[in-house]
């Protein structure tokens, strides 16, 4: 499977998982200039900015470990732009969905409030 296909499959699985738990899709692969958000979901009281990371074996690390400080800063900057453009009035929460595709065995791990925004240089 190509990297783009792996990523798309992981996003599909993450979206289905989140929808099944009552979150509503607001945007998918939103772009604002060079910034991107994988999934923007909504619950009754929050906007969930969801980063999806997908890997296939052999694993050197878990997918969520790819959401490092630099990636977090870019996500925060993108979320700030999204919130301003869309005039969002809800609290924003940053979540990560980690997906491992291992043939017929798929693992989806949801990490709510995976990180909190800090001052971004982006």
matplotlib code that plots the C-alpha trace (Angstrom):
import matplotlib.pyplot as plt

x = [0.0, 1.3, 1.9, -1.0, -3.3, -2.2, -2.9, -6.3, -7.3, -6.2, -8.3, -11.3, -11.0, -10.5, -13.4, -15.7, -14.5, -15.2, -18.6, -19.6, -18.8, -21.1, -18.7, -19.9, -17.6, -17.2, -14.2, -11.8, -8.4, -9.1, -6.4, -5.5, -2.5, 0.2, -1.6, -3.7, -6.0, -6.9, -10.3, -12.2, -14.9, -17.5, -19.1, -21.8, -19.4, -16.0, -14.3, -12.0, -8.9, -7.9, -4.5, -4.5, -1.3, -1.2, 1.6, 2.1, 4.5, 7.3, 6.9, 9.9, 7.5, 3.8, 2.1, 1.1, 4.8, 5.0, 3.0, 6.1, 6.5, 7.0, 3.9, 1.9, 2.9, 1.8, -1.6, -2.1, -1.4, -3.7, -6.4, -6.1, -6.6, -9.6, -11.2, -10.8, -12.1, -15.0, -15.8, -15.8, -17.0, -16.4, -13.4, -10.8, -9.4, -6.4, -6.8, -4.7, -5.9, -3.2, -3.9, -1.8, -2.8, -1.4, -3.1, -6.5, -5.6, -6.3, -5.7, -7.3, -6.1, -7.8, -5.9, -8.2, -6.6, -3.3, -1.6, -2.4, -1.5, 1.6, 2.7, 3.3, 6.0, 4.0]
y = [0.0, 3.4, 6.0, 8.2, 5.2, 4.2, 7.7, 7.9, 4.4, 5.5, 8.7, 6.8, 4.4, 7.3, 9.2, 6.1, 5.5, 9.1, 9.3, 6.0, 7.8, 10.7, 13.3, 15.2, 15.9, 19.6, 19.4, 16.9, 17.8, 21.5, 23.7, 27.3, 28.2, 25.7, 24.7, 21.5, 19.9, 16.2, 16.1, 18.8, 17.3, 18.7, 17.6, 19.5, 21.8, 21.5, 21.7, 18.7, 19.2, 15.6, 14.6, 11.1, 9.1, 5.8, 3.2, -0.3, -2.9, -3.3, -0.5, 1.5, 3.5, 4.1, 6.4, 9.0, 9.6, 11.4, 14.3, 16.0, 19.6, 21.0, 19.2, 20.4, 24.0, 23.7, 22.2, 25.0, 27.6, 25.9, 25.7, 29.4, 30.2, 27.8, 29.2, 32.8, 32.1, 29.9, 32.2, 29.2, 30.0, 26.6, 25.5, 23.8, 20.4, 18.7, 15.0, 12.3, 9.1, 6.5, 3.8, 0.6, -1.3, -4.9, -6.9, -7.9, -6.6, -2.9, -1.0, 2.4, 4.3, 7.6, 10.1, 12.9, 16.1, 14.7, 18.1, 21.6, 24.7, 26.7, 29.8, 28.9, 30.4, 29.5]
z = [0.0, -0.9, 1.8, 0.6, 0.5, 4.1, 5.3, 3.6, 5.0, 8.5, 8.2, 7.1, 10.0, 12.5, 11.1, 11.4, 14.9, 16.0, 14.3, 16.1, 19.4, 18.7, 17.3, 14.2, 11.2, 10.5, 8.0, 6.6, 5.2, 5.8, 4.3, 5.0, 2.9, 3.8, 7.0, 7.2, 9.7, 9.1, 10.9, 12.5, 14.6, 16.9, 20.2, 22.1, 23.8, 21.9, 18.6, 18.3, 16.1, 15.3, 13.9, 12.4, 12.2, 10.5, 10.2, 9.0, 10.4, 11.0, 13.6, 14.9, 17.1, 17.6, 15.1, 17.7, 18.4, 15.1, 16.7, 18.0, 19.3, 15.8, 14.5, 17.5, 16.8, 13.2, 14.3, 16.8, 14.1, 11.7, 14.4, 15.2, 11.6, 11.3, 14.5, 13.2, 9.7, 10.9, 13.9, 16.2, 19.7, 21.3, 23.3, 21.1, 22.0, 20.3, 19.9, 18.1, 16.6, 16.1, 13.6, 12.9, 9.8, 10.1, 7.3, 8.7, 12.2, 12.7, 15.9, 16.5, 19.5, 20.5, 22.6, 23.7, 24.8, 23.5, 24.0, 24.9, 22.9, 23.6, 22.0, 18.3, 16.1, 13.0]

ax = plt.figure().add_subplot(projection="3d")
ax.plot(x, y, z, "-o")
ax.set_aspect("equal")
plt.show()
